[in-house]
Amino acid sequence: MAAVVAADTQLMLGIGLIEKDTNGEVLWVWSYPSTTASLRDLLLRKCCLTDENKLLHPFVFGQYRRTWFYITTVEVPDSSILKKVTHFSIVLTAKDFNPEKYAAFTRILCRIYLKYGSPVKMMESYIAVLTKGICQSEENGSFFSKDFDSRKAYLAGSIKDIVSQFGMETVILHTALMLKKRIVVYHPKIEAVQEFTRTLPALVWHRQDWTILHSYMHLHAEELEGLQMCTGYIAGFVELEVSNRPDLYDVFVNLADSEITIAPLAKETMTMGKLHKEIGQLIVQSAEDPEKSESQVIQDIALKTKEIFTNLAPFSEVSGDGGKIILSVEALKQKRFPPATENFLYHLAAAEQMLKI
């Protein structure tokens, strides 16, 4: 048990406090431990208090160069001890993807700050969770790290919702993820962007890789530079100008208009054929079955994915250096698959690093 707590508590990296005062000024007030200027600027940008449209977003999350950030923002009631503050945001940075866990913990930290008006009490709870994975209080609520399994966070989205919006076109997203392509998602509401993007990695459950998720991006040079260092990714934006940046995506999803566009340069590798139709039908059939749960839909898609890898097995061989599985392109060509299937299997092998360079 102690080992589990230790592993879990090593995940949090830091805590920060941003305030908006009665003059409308937004300031980074406090953090523990100290943070870099560039990360502080990024978090101020993500915090809705600096947003001109004045919309309050209670909770946002995202990733920047392998650091996850979680921000909860509240309005300060007149009865609070914080007399010169109208709103504040609590920021947590961590190594893991788990929005529900950090939303629950930041809500408790907000209650503590509203009551005491001092970061000291928040710091005590932060240290308690950091060292023991737990903080308990009758008035502010209790938090147990162990209640929030990372697998639960992976399963929290809804593939059924994606399929009800995009139907057979969901296979475009599945193909793009299988081939580790760059997917950009746009919607003017950050909540819609986050809900949609966080679900997508579940379409390639065999990887269980949420590091490809960048659910809250801005068209800011430093952020884009970090993003472009990744091979494949899912990036969420609330700025429509991103649609004019084909250098950033292979597949563009306009959630607001329910449209999916494949960028001209990605069309060749993303050519759809009989195999894709089969996959698409399976995804739609499974997702539309009212008897099936979200996790059963994910399982169905994962089984189909496994079948695709089984198709690759006869054309693969173990290489001499380190026993790595390598695709024999000659053997694949001899099988005479339909061109779209052969093309897909070849690029899938490339995405899985099964090609001999």
Legacy VTK file of the C-alpha trace (Angstrom):
# vtk DataFile Version 3.0
C-alpha trace
ASCII
DATASET POLYDATA
POINTS 357 float
0.000 0.000 0.000
2.784 2.426 0.955
4.448 1.771 -2.403
1.197 2.603 -4.238
0.860 5.894 -2.337
4.516 6.733 -3.002
4.095 6.080 -6.721
0.944 8.178 -6.815
2.248 11.082 -4.771
5.296 11.509 -6.978
2.954 12.683 -9.737
2.192 16.229 -8.562
4.721 18.853 -9.603
3.453 22.141 -8.193
0.653 24.439 -7.087
-0.024 28.053 -8.044
-2.483 30.838 -7.254
-3.753 33.501 -9.671
-5.970 36.360 -8.477
-8.112 39.010 -10.145
-8.490 42.072 -7.916
-11.255 44.667 -7.673
-9.348 46.867 -10.203
-9.580 44.064 -12.776
-5.853 43.272 -12.600
-4.807 39.621 -12.903
-1.688 38.581 -10.996
0.271 35.399 -10.361
0.293 35.651 -6.575
2.014 32.550 -5.233
3.401 29.155 -6.162
5.107 26.195 -4.565
7.733 25.255 -5.492
8.757 28.220 -7.627
7.922 27.952 -11.321
9.668 29.106 -14.507
8.642 32.390 -16.152
7.597 30.611 -19.373
5.366 28.098 -17.553
3.859 30.930 -15.493
3.060 32.893 -18.692
1.477 29.798 -20.226
-0.708 29.161 -17.159
-1.803 32.808 -17.034
-2.807 32.462 -20.698
-4.809 29.293 -19.974
-6.501 30.785 -16.924
-9.829 32.343 -18.019
-9.291 35.430 -15.813
-6.976 36.920 -18.449
-9.529 36.273 -21.209
-11.090 39.356 -22.755
-14.498 37.742 -23.251
-14.954 37.552 -19.438
-16.405 34.038 -19.601
-15.737 31.989 -16.494
-14.497 28.442 -17.137
-14.732 26.550 -13.836
-12.169 23.910 -14.872
-9.690 23.556 -17.745
-6.823 21.157 -18.338
-4.070 20.600 -20.871
-0.475 19.639 -21.447
2.690 21.511 -22.278
5.900 19.593 -23.002
4.861 16.587 -20.890
3.637 18.694 -17.937
-0.118 18.479 -17.343
-1.915 21.516 -15.939
-5.288 21.677 -14.195
-6.937 25.029 -13.405
-10.051 25.614 -11.293
-11.462 29.155 -11.201
-14.056 30.554 -8.787
-15.843 33.822 -8.153
-15.315 35.209 -4.652
-18.608 35.705 -2.739
-19.134 38.964 -0.787
-19.074 37.026 2.484
-15.495 35.826 1.908
-12.457 36.969 3.871
-10.880 37.952 0.493
-12.130 41.531 0.275
-9.964 42.865 -2.590
-10.269 39.810 -4.814
-13.173 39.178 -7.236
-12.002 35.826 -8.683
-9.096 33.428 -8.280
-7.688 30.319 -9.953
-5.884 27.404 -8.345
-3.376 25.750 -10.676
-1.946 22.260 -10.222
0.799 20.855 -12.445
1.422 17.109 -12.584
3.022 14.277 -14.527
-0.229 12.381 -15.099
-3.467 12.770 -17.053
-6.361 12.616 -14.598
-8.809 15.540 -14.886
-11.324 14.139 -12.400
-8.683 13.649 -9.711
-7.254 17.152 -9.992
-10.679 18.799 -10.397
-11.720 17.223 -7.081
-8.521 18.294 -5.307
-8.512 21.869 -6.684
-12.155 22.296 -5.572
-11.099 21.472 -1.993
-8.139 23.880 -2.253
-10.530 26.613 -3.461
-12.782 26.090 -0.440
-9.763 26.312 1.864
-8.582 29.564 0.255
-12.062 31.103 0.384
-12.227 30.325 4.091
-8.733 31.334 5.258
-7.583 33.765 2.558
-4.007 32.513 2.935
-1.936 30.119 0.797
-0.473 28.568 3.988
-3.531 26.373 4.634
-3.627 25.293 0.982
0.041 24.438 1.191
-0.641 22.139 4.179
-3.237 20.173 2.200
-1.000 20.080 -0.874
1.900 18.660 1.165
-0.454 16.116 2.808
-1.566 14.827 -0.606
1.988 14.981 -1.949
3.358 12.853 0.898
0.404 10.683 1.961
-2.022 10.823 -0.980
-4.772 12.092 1.317
-6.202 15.237 2.907
-9.203 15.167 5.232
-11.354 17.930 6.622
-14.949 17.923 7.804
-15.717 21.419 6.523
-13.760 21.498 3.249
-14.180 17.864 2.178
-11.803 14.919 1.936
-9.596 13.803 -0.914
-7.993 10.382 -1.475
-5.618 9.961 -4.422
-6.290 6.216 -4.563
-9.948 6.855 -5.497
-8.849 8.159 -8.900
-7.453 5.377 -11.060
-5.768 6.547 -14.295
-7.675 3.881 -16.254
-10.942 5.497 -15.094
-9.699 8.806 -16.533
-8.963 7.052 -19.849
-12.522 5.677 -19.957
-14.289 8.887 -18.887
-15.056 10.192 -22.395
-17.831 9.011 -24.709
-17.069 7.313 -28.029
-20.844 6.893 -28.456
-21.190 10.701 -28.532
-18.440 10.994 -31.160
-20.124 8.363 -33.339
-23.564 9.971 -32.955
-22.027 13.224 -34.250
-19.769 11.857 -37.020
-21.122 8.393 -37.881
-18.990 6.557 -40.462
-16.552 9.485 -40.580
-15.298 8.341 -37.153
-13.118 5.902 -39.134
-11.107 8.900 -40.412
-10.218 9.701 -36.793
-9.420 6.041 -36.074
-7.159 5.818 -39.152
-5.385 9.087 -38.298
-4.712 7.855 -34.756
-3.535 4.433 -35.930
-1.081 6.139 -38.308
0.025 8.652 -35.614
-1.154 11.624 -37.654
-1.704 15.188 -36.412
-5.330 15.921 -35.507
-6.494 19.467 -34.758
-9.926 20.000 -33.185
-11.726 23.357 -33.155
-14.786 24.552 -31.234
-15.410 28.037 -29.753
-16.218 26.465 -26.356
-13.232 25.015 -24.482
-15.440 22.531 -22.586
-16.587 20.962 -25.889
-12.989 20.789 -27.162
-11.744 19.116 -23.978
-14.563 16.559 -23.787
-14.069 15.517 -27.425
-10.267 15.469 -27.550
-9.802 13.538 -24.295
-11.889 10.664 -25.726
-9.973 10.212 -28.994
-6.945 8.244 -27.645
-9.402 5.516 -26.556
-9.913 4.708 -30.271
-6.375 3.257 -30.188
-6.712 1.584 -26.799
-3.834 -0.845 -27.494
-1.421 2.066 -26.959
-3.111 3.568 -23.875
-1.156 6.720 -24.641
-2.677 10.005 -23.511
0.620 11.897 -23.926
-0.548 12.604 -27.506
-3.338 14.776 -26.064
-2.954 18.577 -26.003
-6.516 19.507 -25.116
-6.087 23.278 -24.712
-3.767 25.038 -27.140
-3.303 28.648 -28.223
-1.760 29.853 -31.491
1.253 31.021 -29.534
4.765 30.513 -30.945
6.196 28.750 -27.881
3.237 26.369 -27.582
3.263 25.526 -31.284
6.992 24.867 -31.172
6.432 22.323 -28.377
3.574 20.743 -30.321
5.528 20.439 -33.561
8.199 18.410 -31.782
5.631 15.585 -31.414
5.206 13.016 -34.206
1.447 12.610 -33.902
-0.956 14.487 -31.659
-4.496 15.586 -30.861
-4.595 19.358 -30.325
-7.631 21.348 -29.208
-8.149 25.025 -30.088
-10.859 27.639 -29.490
-9.370 29.971 -32.140
-10.954 29.552 -35.584
-7.737 30.926 -37.211
-6.232 27.458 -36.645
-8.242 26.300 -39.692
-5.882 28.451 -41.805
-2.832 26.605 -40.468
-2.563 23.430 -42.601
1.062 23.160 -41.440
-0.342 22.075 -38.045
-2.656 19.229 -39.071
-3.251 16.173 -41.227
-6.882 15.999 -40.114
-8.958 19.032 -39.090
-12.122 18.578 -37.033
-14.538 21.502 -36.911
-16.669 20.327 -34.003
-19.012 23.311 -34.216
-19.971 22.429 -37.829
-19.539 18.628 -37.445
-17.009 18.564 -40.304
-13.837 16.494 -40.703
-11.294 17.547 -43.348
-8.194 15.649 -44.474
-5.337 17.995 -45.402
-4.208 17.691 -49.068
-0.721 16.450 -48.102
-2.184 13.654 -45.943
-4.697 12.394 -48.523
-2.406 9.745 -49.994
-1.574 8.017 -46.691
-5.189 8.416 -45.539
-6.776 6.776 -48.615
-9.836 4.809 -47.501
-10.700 1.353 -48.844
-12.669 -1.820 -48.054
-10.811 -2.407 -44.777
-11.673 1.101 -43.543
-15.313 0.577 -44.467
-15.311 -2.619 -42.373
-13.725 -0.812 -39.411
-16.145 2.114 -39.764
-19.172 -0.200 -39.834
-17.938 -2.046 -36.759
-17.390 1.222 -34.828
-20.844 2.562 -35.757
-22.628 -0.742 -35.070
-20.977 -1.130 -31.682
-21.485 2.503 -30.618
-25.151 2.526 -31.667
-25.954 -0.633 -29.686
-27.916 0.611 -26.637
-26.992 -2.576 -24.748
-23.272 -1.814 -24.940
-21.386 0.296 -22.416
-18.628 2.748 -23.407
-15.940 0.290 -22.284
-17.505 -2.502 -24.389
-17.392 -0.218 -27.450
-13.700 0.475 -26.758
-13.125 -3.272 -26.384
-14.827 -4.007 -29.731
-12.637 -1.433 -31.510
-9.520 -2.786 -29.729
-10.325 -6.331 -30.912
-10.675 -5.097 -34.508
-7.330 -3.278 -34.123
-5.746 -6.512 -32.873
-7.104 -8.269 -35.962
-5.368 -5.666 -38.181
-2.049 -6.386 -36.444
-2.675 -10.117 -36.901
-2.992 -9.358 -40.652
0.500 -7.846 -40.532
2.047 -10.861 -38.757
2.551 -13.128 -41.847
4.565 -10.345 -43.547
6.746 -9.628 -40.545
10.035 -11.144 -39.510
12.316 -10.847 -36.529
15.327 -8.691 -37.365
18.853 -9.751 -36.464
19.572 -6.703 -34.319
17.772 -7.029 -31.005
14.916 -9.232 -32.179
12.716 -6.366 -33.374
9.671 -7.254 -35.509
10.160 -5.831 -39.018
7.696 -5.755 -41.908
8.807 -7.446 -45.128
7.548 -5.013 -47.776
8.132 -7.622 -50.515
5.938 -10.203 -48.758
3.222 -7.564 -48.282
3.276 -6.657 -51.994
3.087 -10.340 -53.045
-0.165 -10.752 -51.111
-1.822 -8.340 -53.584
-4.138 -6.595 -51.145
-6.379 -3.842 -52.579
-4.146 -0.726 -52.991
-5.813 1.205 -50.116
-5.350 -1.746 -47.714
-1.715 -2.276 -48.699
-1.091 1.456 -48.371
-2.675 1.503 -44.904
-0.784 -1.577 -43.641
2.496 -0.140 -44.933
1.967 3.202 -43.181
0.745 1.444 -40.033
4.003 -0.525 -39.956
5.873 2.774 -40.352
3.901 4.317 -37.430
4.707 1.273 -35.280
8.403 1.538 -36.266
8.295 -1.844 -38.014
9.978 -0.676 -41.217
13.592 -1.378 -42.003
15.333 1.945 -42.533
LINES 1 358
357 0 1 2 3 4 5 6 7 8 9 10 11 12 13 14 15 16 17 18 19 20 21 22 23 24 25 26 27 28 29 30 31 32 33 34 35 36 37 38 39 40 41 42 43 44 45 46 47 48 49 50 51 52 53 54 55 56 57 58 59 60 61 62 63 64 65 66 67 68 69 70 71 72 73 74 75 76 77 78 79 80 81 82 83 84 85 86 87 88 89 90 91 92 93 94 95 96 97 98 99 100 101 102 103 104 105 106 107 108 109 110 111 112 113 114 115 116 117 118 119 120 121 122 123 124 125 126 127 128 129 130 131 132 133 134 135 136 137 138 139 140 141 142 143 144 145 146 147 148 149 150 151 152 153 154 155 156 157 158 159 160 161 162 163 164 165 166 167 168 169 170 171 172 173 174 175 176 177 178 179 180 181 182 183 184 185 186 187 188 189 190 191 192 193 194 195 196 197 198 199 200 201 202 203 204 205 206 207 208 209 210 211 212 213 214 215 216 217 218 219 220 221 222 223 224 225 226 227 228 229 230 231 232 233 234 235 236 237 238 239 240 241 242 243 244 245 246 247 248 249 250 251 252 253 254 255 256 257 258 259 260 261 262 263 264 265 266 267 268 269 270 271 272 273 274 275 276 277 278 279 280 281 282 283 284 285 286 287 288 289 290 291 292 293 294 295 296 297 298 299 300 301 302 303 304 305 306 307 308 309 310 311 312 313 314 315 316 317 318 319 320 321 322 323 324 325 326 327 328 329 330 331 332 333 334 335 336 337 338 339 340 341 342 343 344 345 346 347 348 349 350 351 352 353 354 355 356
